[in-house]
Every structure is written in structure tokens, then in C-alpha cells.
Amino acid sequence: MQTLLTISPNCLKLIKKWQGLYLDAYLDQVGIWTIGYGTTEYPDGKKVKQGDKISIQQAKHFLKDQVDQVADQVNQLVRIALTQNQFDALVSFCYNVGNGAFKDSILLKKLNQRDYQGAANELIKWNEGMVNGVKKILPALVDRRDDEKHLFLSNDFRGNNELSESFVEDKITWLEVCRTKNADNTLIVGWTNRELMQLFQVETHRCKNTLVTVSSNSSDSNETKIGQKSFATN
């Protein structure tokens, strides 16, 4: 018997990342009145309309209610075993496009045939929306589908906490730049408020306003690594 899955925090973070939070009703890219984290219909069945306002707590409640419904339907439609990452990615996808579209999709057909890679490739095809009556590729959907595909194909559940929330580097609020005594190296120190996050050494730099790649300069194996990042020189 297939195990029924529930969403992980990764799923909610991914949805929140791409939906954004709006406490006043607004028209989305395809002209539908929306509020909160992408809510278009309240739990009582009423449609969101112009002039509606909600609180943050209401937005979270509406999101949880709708995500739980989407997750239940994904469990019903998918007839094979899924990893947590695959399930989270599909719930995020269905939250955006609707379970009706998912039910009749080639994506679901391939998935139920255990063609996981084929299903992942189908995800990124859902990047269009109607704008003023014309179907167009929407950049935000292109990026969202990339995130969902990446999560779907990832085998490392723990590592994917980074997929849908800010990267550690993005928490840095300001940088200090200094050069070594012989000026051979440029060091970049990243701070978040008063906390030192990481010391970098510039590997390559060319001229003003070019991007430079930085990597950890520490030889201490116990130091937390936060990967590589590009910064613009001034």
C-alpha cells in the first residue's frame, strides 16, 4: 500500500518564496484577484475580490488550508512511491497550476509510469500564462519551475533547506574589504549586524564594476563554509 505523505517545511517555504505575501487584494499576472500567499478563494468558497484585506495570521491559515487540500489530491493522483522532495515539489507545482491541470497532464502520466526524469522535464514546460488574452512565457514561472525541478530531482533532503529560504550569504548586511600588506590579495569580511559570517579571499578581480569570484580563505577545517559567491567591485 502506498504511504500517504505530508508536506515538509521546505514545501511551504518554496510556495511562500514564489507567491509572496500580500495583505491587500491584488490582480495577479493573469488578472485574477489574489491575496495572502496566492489565495484566490477563501475556505468558505468565496472568491477574493477587490478591496479585500487580511491579517498575516489569516494569510497563513488560508495557505495551510489550501496546501493541505492540494497535498491530499496529489496523494490520490500519484500511484507510485515518492521521496519527500518529489512530493514537496509537486505540491508547490499544483498549488500554482491547480490539481485539475495536474490530473490531465503528461507530467502525471510519466510520473505514474515511473519516468521520474521525464516528469521533471515536464515541470519546466509549465511556464506560460494568459496576459491580456495572449499566452506568454512568464519569467517568474520559468524560475519557479526551475526551483521545483531542482527540488524534485534532489536526493539530499537535508540539503534542500537551502532551496526555498535565503542562502546564508544573503543574510550578510554589509561587507568590509581590505588588502594584505603586500597588496597581493583582497579580503572580504561579511557581517550580519555584529556577527562575522565569513572571511573571503578574492581569487580573480579585473577592474571596476566587474564581478569577482570569492571563496573561503580559512584553513581551519572546523570553520563553517558558505560556498562561493560573486560580488561587484566598486
C-alpha positions, -999 to 999 in steps of 0.1 A, spaced: 0 0 0 13 34 -9 23 56 20 5 89 22 29 118 25 25 152 42 44 183 32 77 193 49 86 229 58 105 230 25 72 230 6 57 259 25 90 279 22 91 273 -16 54 284 -20 59 315 1 91 324 -18 73 325 -51 38 336 -41 50 364 -18 27 378 9 1 404 1 -24 416 28 -44 436 3 -61 420 -27 -43 425 -60 -46 414 -96 -21 387 -104 -2 384 -137 -32 368 -154 -58 391 -140 -72 371 -110 -79 388 -77 -54 373 -52 -45 378 -16 -21 364 11 2 337 -3 -16 333 -36 -51 327 -22 -78 333 -48 -107 316 -30 -114 316 8 -120 284 28 -158 292 27 -158 292 -11 -160 329 -16 -137 344 -43 -112 371 -34 -123 404 -46 -111 440 -50 -107 458 -17 -103 427 5 -78 429 34 -65 402 57 -40 398 85 -8 378 85 -24 351 106 -53 348 82 -28 346 53 -10 317 70 -44 300 78 -56 303 42 -22 289 29 -22 259 52 -58 251 44 -52 252 7 -19 234 8 -34 205 28 -61 201 2 -36 201 -26 -14 176 -8 -44 153 -3 -52 154 -40 -15 148 -50 -16 117 -28 -47 105 -46 -34 111 -81 1 98 -78 1 60 -77 39 54 -71 63 60 -43 77 95 -39 105 110 -19 98 139 3 115 163 -21 94 150 -50 62 153 -31 70 188 -19 79 199 -54 46 185 -68 25 202 -41 42 235 -49 36 230 -86 -1 220 -81 -7 249 -57 3 271 -86 -14 254 -116 -42 236 -99 -49 199 -94 -72 198 -124 -44 207 -147 -21 182 -130 -47 154 -133 -48 156 -171 -11 163 -176 16 144 -194 37 150 -163 14 129 -141 12 102 -168 50 99 -170 53 100 -132 29 71 -128 49 52 -153 80 57 -130 96 80 -155 109 104 -129 133 123 -151 106 126 -178 82 140 -152 108 165 -140 114 177 -176 76 183 -179 76 205 -149 96 233 -166 72 234 -196 45 249 -174 59 284 -177 31 303 -196 2 324 -185 -25 345 -202 -17 382 -203 -44 404 -219 -58 374 -236 -24 363 -250 -4 333 -238 31 343 -228 61 329 -211 64 345 -177 99 349 -163 87 343 -127 72 310 -137 104 300 -155 123 305 -123 97 288 -101 96 257 -123 134 256 -122 133 256 -84 106 229 -84 125 207 -108 157 211 -88 139 201 -56 121 172 -74 154 157 -86 174 162 -54 182 132 -33 195 152 -3 165 162 18 185 180 45 205 200 19 173 213 3 165 235 33 186 260 13 164 258 -18 135 277 -6 149 300 20 175 327 19 211 315 15 234 322 43 253 347 22 221 366 16 219 373 54 250 394 52 241 430 57 274 447 48 310 439 37 344 451 47 371 450 20 408 452 28 441 443 11 470 423 25 502 442 33 518 433 0 485 440 -18 486 406 -35 453 396 -20 420 413 -13 400 400 16 363 404 21 347 401 55 309 395 56 289 407 86 253 403 97 247 431 122 276 425 146 283 388 138 312 379 115 298 355 90 328 346 67 362 357 56 368 355 18 398 359 -4 393 372 -39 406 347 -64 401 369 -95 395 406 -100 399 427 -130 386 462 -129 359 485 -115 323 472 -118 333 437 -129 322 406 -109 347 388 -88 345 352 -75 353 347 -39 360 316 -18 369 308 17 403 318 28 404 298 60 425 268 66 405 259 97 386 227 90 361 234 117 350 267 101 316 268 86 317 271 48 291 291 30 302 283 -6 311 307 -33 295 340 -42 301 368 -67 303 404 -56 306 435 -77 338 456 -70 335 493 -66 
